[in-house]
Amino acid sequence: MASTNNETPAVEFRHVSISFDDLQVLRDVSFELEPNEMLFITGASGSGKSVLVRLAMGMLRPDEGQVIVQEREISALEEDEMLVIRSELMGMVFQEEALFTSLNVYENAAYRLVEHKWPEEKVDSAVREILRFVGLDNDMEKPVFELSGGMKRRLELARALIGWPPIMLFDEPTTGLDPINARQVRDLIIHARDLHRMSSLFVTKAMNEIEYLTTHYAQQDEAGNISVLEAAGHTPQTRVLVLEDGKIAFLGGPAEFLSSALPAITELTHPQASARDPNFHTADPWSRKGKPTGDLS
């Protein structure tokens, strides 16, 4: 799909395929991430979602095709050149915790900038700004092991967002969080997306996450207060890409996605309660007298 404006796509996949041993994970995948767009990558487990974002990050190289980040084909770059691209243009939040347990909150947030030799005063300013953004500015000296799960995830966000890279990659960033912390993280992502006009790839299997992020936007008032509001006439720039068996089964707007009858989509939006054998029967393990019956081992 071609970009709908005259700006250069933030990320572009051109006929990308990749296999691991004899297993083909992605096959002939082509799409563009437009400037300031949030593109959701979804699909059943094993459909190739996480591999796609790692290709976009240059952590994997395709067997065929091209991955292009702001007009540079990253699949052709040496690792030191790729590190520069990541430093200047990209941030990523992984499913897995990737914090340095030997460093405190401040040092974790600063790590990427120090690694890329930013001036010390710019590092300090950026760290303090991003820790205020994620609500950890009063916890700078805390070691990682003292943080709650939600605080750790917000620190992961801070480390990825520091310096406000123009392209963000999220790989199921709310995995393992309780509903309150997951909502906090989603709102922070909306803040970053809308107020800093980031382009982002967002991997998720959670339909409520897609619904929330496509129907809410961030707004800042004259006093600097930020609110997340339900979209009413202000629709965030979002699309949904569905992978099925390593191929694109759907690419379109959220409303079209939610109303689609494609099997690859209805399996996500209207999952069956159970796929068990209809002839299978589980007896009540407790008798009317309150005593267990049958084998409970």
C-alpha positions as MATLAB code, in Angstrom:
seq = 'MASTNNETPAVEFRHVSISFDDLQVLRDVSFELEPNEMLFITGASGSGKSVLVRLAMGMLRPDEGQVIVQEREISALEEDEMLVIRSELMGMVFQEEALFTSLNVYENAAYRLVEHKWPEEKVDSAVREILRFVGLDNDMEKPVFELSGGMKRRLELARALIGWPPIMLFDEPTTGLDPINARQVRDLIIHARDLHRMSSLFVTKAMNEIEYLTTHYAQQDEAGNISVLEAAGHTPQTRVLVLEDGKIAFLGGPAEFLSSALPAITELTHPQASARDPNFHTADPWSRKGKPTGDLS';
ca = [
       0.000    0.000    0.000;
       1.476    3.345   -0.934;
       1.764    6.193    1.534;
      -1.253    8.489    1.464;
       0.901   11.623    1.684;
       4.075   12.936    0.100;
       6.251   12.154    3.105;
       8.731    9.306    3.189;
       7.422    6.162    4.938;
       8.913    5.680    8.381;
       9.326    1.930    7.752;
       8.759   -0.056    4.580;
       8.796   -3.811    3.948;
       9.185   -4.863    0.320;
       8.441   -8.535   -0.401;
      10.121   -9.709    2.819;
      10.485  -13.422    3.539;
      12.415  -15.181    6.305;
      12.804  -18.804    7.391;
      14.381  -20.572   10.334;
      15.725  -23.944    9.249;
      12.840  -25.451    7.252;
      10.143  -23.245    8.801;
       9.086  -20.216    6.764;
       7.964  -17.574    9.263;
       7.193  -14.645    6.938;
       6.516  -14.846    3.226;
       6.329  -11.984    0.740;
       5.311   -9.350    3.307;
       4.957   -5.797    1.945;
       3.594   -2.723    3.745;
       4.433    0.869    4.701;
       4.314    2.520    8.112;
       3.309    6.095    7.377;
       4.697    9.113    9.263;
       2.947    9.605   12.636;
       0.929    6.402   12.138;
       0.396    3.603   14.659;
       0.162    0.272   12.835;
      -1.068   -2.673   14.904;
       0.457   -6.059   14.063;
      -1.798   -8.879   15.193;
      -2.592  -12.499   14.426;
      -2.642  -15.896   16.089;
       0.358  -17.174   18.030;
       3.135  -18.226   15.684;
       1.968  -16.003   12.806;
       5.260  -14.057   12.694;
       4.445  -10.875   14.636;
       7.541  -10.663   16.825;
       9.806  -11.673   13.951;
       8.387   -8.780   11.914;
       9.319   -6.158   14.536;
      12.786   -7.643   14.957;
      13.281   -7.335   11.212;
      12.131   -3.707   11.428;
      14.693   -3.145   14.190;
      17.486   -4.732   12.157;
      17.944   -7.492   14.733;
      17.160  -10.052   12.027;
      17.877   -9.929    8.294;
      15.409  -11.186    5.685;
      16.227  -14.075    3.373;
      14.483  -12.181    0.582;
      13.195   -8.651    0.140;
      14.083   -5.292    1.671;
      13.468   -3.553    4.992;
      13.757    0.220    4.641;
      13.822    2.753    7.485;
      13.441    6.367    6.376;
      14.858    5.610    2.911;
      17.768    3.482    4.175;
      17.751   -0.234    3.447;
      18.776   -1.561    6.848;
      19.024   -5.158    5.688;
      22.144   -4.117    3.753;
      23.853   -2.308    6.658;
      26.772   -3.465    8.781;
      26.060   -3.849   12.502;
      27.863   -0.634   13.488;
      25.809    1.284   10.903;
      22.640   -0.353   12.232;
      23.512    0.731   15.765;
      23.617    4.347   14.582;
      20.152    3.988   12.991;
      18.736    2.524   16.214;
      20.354    5.246   18.301;
      19.065    8.119   16.179;
      15.715    6.870   14.918;
      14.297    3.940   16.888;
      13.221    2.674   20.281;
      11.794   -0.717   21.212;
       9.873   -2.172   24.132;
      10.122   -5.970   24.295;
       7.729   -8.469   25.868;
      10.542   -9.705   28.064;
      12.084   -7.598   30.822;
      15.386   -6.219   29.579;
      16.442   -3.983   32.469;
      19.941   -4.057   33.908;
      19.511   -5.301   37.472;
      22.950   -4.022   38.490;
      21.956   -0.432   37.610;
      19.507    1.912   39.309;
      16.525    3.644   37.666;
      18.524    6.676   36.487;
      21.342    4.534   35.060;
      18.917    2.249   33.219;
      17.152    5.209   31.623;
      20.475    6.800   30.644;
      22.087    3.647   29.290;
      21.290    4.039   25.580;
      22.411    7.657   25.470;
      25.637    6.952   27.388;
      26.339    4.005   25.094;
      26.071    6.323   22.112;
      28.269    8.962   23.774;
      25.793   11.784   24.246;
      27.264   14.767   26.164;
      26.802   14.320   29.920;
      24.619   17.423   30.368;
      22.290   16.341   27.530;
      22.038   12.859   29.036;
      21.077   14.250   32.441;
      18.444   16.571   30.980;
      16.942   13.788   28.823;
      16.888   11.282   31.706;
      15.130   13.678   34.075;
      12.588   14.589   31.387;
      11.733   10.994   30.516;
      11.538    9.835   34.142;
       9.095   12.681   34.859;
       7.120   11.561   31.811;
       6.712    7.991   33.130;
       6.263    9.060   36.775;
       9.566    7.725   38.117;
      11.280   11.054   38.794;
      11.142   10.404   42.573;
      12.674    6.940   42.185;
      15.894    7.740   40.294;
      18.232    6.130   42.830;
      16.173    2.982   43.381;
      17.693   -0.343   42.330;
      15.616   -2.363   39.871;
      14.816   -5.103   42.396;
      12.867   -2.596   44.526;
      10.490   -1.714   41.682;
       7.017   -3.183   41.229;
       6.060   -4.859   37.959;
       4.280   -1.735   36.738;
       7.247    0.486   37.647;
       9.628   -1.820   35.793;
       7.467   -1.642   32.689;
       7.361    2.156   32.887;
      11.159    2.163   33.189;
      11.332   -0.038   30.080;
       9.214    2.585   28.314;
      11.455    5.381   29.564;
      14.571    3.652   28.287;
      13.007    3.157   24.844;
      11.460    6.633   24.599;
      14.426    8.651   25.859;
      15.444   11.272   23.322;
      11.991   10.864   21.680;
      12.952    8.676   18.714;
      10.684    9.219   15.690;
       9.995    5.472   15.313;
       8.846    3.170   18.122;
       8.387   -0.597   18.094;
       6.216   -2.193   20.785;
       6.133   -5.978   21.182;
       3.149   -6.716   23.477;
       4.277   -4.058   25.997;
       1.517   -4.717   28.561;
       2.159   -8.474   28.854;
       1.876   -9.654   32.458;
       0.533   -6.385   33.853;
      -2.633   -6.025   35.910;
      -5.428   -3.901   34.368;
      -4.480   -0.695   36.224;
      -0.812   -0.832   35.243;
      -1.691   -1.880   31.697;
      -3.953    1.195   31.398;
      -1.132    3.421   32.666;
       1.258    2.039   30.068;
      -1.286    2.424   27.254;
      -1.896    6.051   28.250;
       1.848    6.779   28.276;
       2.129    5.263   24.806;
      -0.745    7.490   23.618;
       1.022   10.532   25.134;
       4.231    9.706   23.276;
       2.435    8.903   20.019;
       0.286   12.021   19.862;
       2.390   14.697   21.552;
       5.711   13.671   20.005;
       4.214   12.503   16.697;
       5.924    9.140   16.633;
       5.428    6.435   14.032;
       4.973    3.049   15.678;
       4.532   -0.653   15.076;
       2.510   -2.172   17.912;
       2.339   -5.967   18.276;
      -0.636   -7.254   20.270;
      -3.167  -10.065   20.468;
      -5.396   -8.089   22.850;
      -8.432   -6.734   21.016;
      -9.293   -4.380   23.899;
      -5.832   -2.840   23.454;
      -6.434   -2.146   19.766;
      -9.863   -0.691   20.544;
      -8.505    1.620   23.262;
      -5.488    2.877   21.316;
      -7.548    3.551   18.184;
     -10.322    5.434   19.979;
      -8.320    7.619   22.404;
      -5.878   10.455   21.910;
      -3.711   12.727   24.071;
      -4.237   16.459   24.430;
      -2.141   19.030   26.287;
      -3.666   22.248   27.617;
      -2.015   25.654   27.964;
      -0.890   24.845   31.504;
       0.921   21.749   30.258;
      -1.567   19.249   31.697;
      -1.995   16.142   29.541;
      -5.296   14.289   29.202;
      -6.233   11.119   27.359;
      -9.632   11.631   25.755;
     -12.026    9.457   23.800;
     -11.843   10.372   20.137;
     -14.851   12.314   18.892;
     -14.050   13.858   15.557;
     -10.343   13.471   16.311;
      -9.344   10.017   15.126;
      -5.766    8.837   15.715;
      -3.924    7.764   12.563;
      -4.090    3.986   12.962;
      -4.391    0.824   10.884;
      -4.376   -2.896   11.619;
      -2.257   -5.536    9.880;
      -3.220   -9.188   10.423;
      -0.698  -11.963    9.836;
      -1.812  -15.500    9.090;
       0.755  -18.245    8.530;
       3.407  -15.612    7.846;
       1.404  -13.719    5.184;
      -0.674  -10.542    5.344;
      -4.328  -11.573    5.610;
      -5.635   -8.041    6.187;
      -4.392   -4.441    6.174;
      -6.885   -1.660    6.793;
      -8.635    0.670    9.214;
      -9.832   -0.307   12.713;
     -13.555   -0.155   11.836;
     -13.057   -2.366    8.798;
     -10.974   -4.745   10.916;
     -13.604   -5.062   13.650;
     -16.428   -5.660   11.146;
     -14.503   -8.122    8.959;
     -15.752  -11.682    8.491;
     -12.337  -13.031    7.480;
     -11.598  -16.191    9.512;
      -8.141  -14.892   10.465;
      -9.869  -11.878   12.071;
     -12.968  -13.484   13.588;
     -10.712  -15.966   15.396;
      -9.216  -12.927   17.149;
     -12.304  -10.767   17.618;
     -14.775  -13.558   18.439;
     -12.723  -16.438   19.853;
     -14.540  -19.652   20.634;
     -14.966  -20.289   24.331;
     -13.532  -23.768   23.903;
     -12.384  -26.092   21.196;
     -12.893  -29.253   23.211;
     -14.614  -32.389   21.962;
     -18.412  -31.978   22.367;
     -18.594  -35.595   23.529;
     -16.104  -34.929   26.311;
     -17.758  -34.867   29.750;
     -16.290  -33.787   33.069;
     -18.179  -35.100   36.081;
     -18.734  -32.928   39.139;
     -15.936  -34.102   41.453;
     -18.098  -33.456   44.530;
     -21.082  -35.559   45.507;
     -24.299  -34.109   46.916;
     -23.012  -35.029   50.367;
     -19.970  -32.841   49.927;
     -17.568  -35.743   49.462;
     -15.194  -35.993   46.501;
     -16.016  -38.617   43.893;
     -13.802  -40.147   41.258;
     -10.071  -39.627   40.763;
      -8.836  -36.117   41.610;
      -5.143  -36.833   41.139;
];
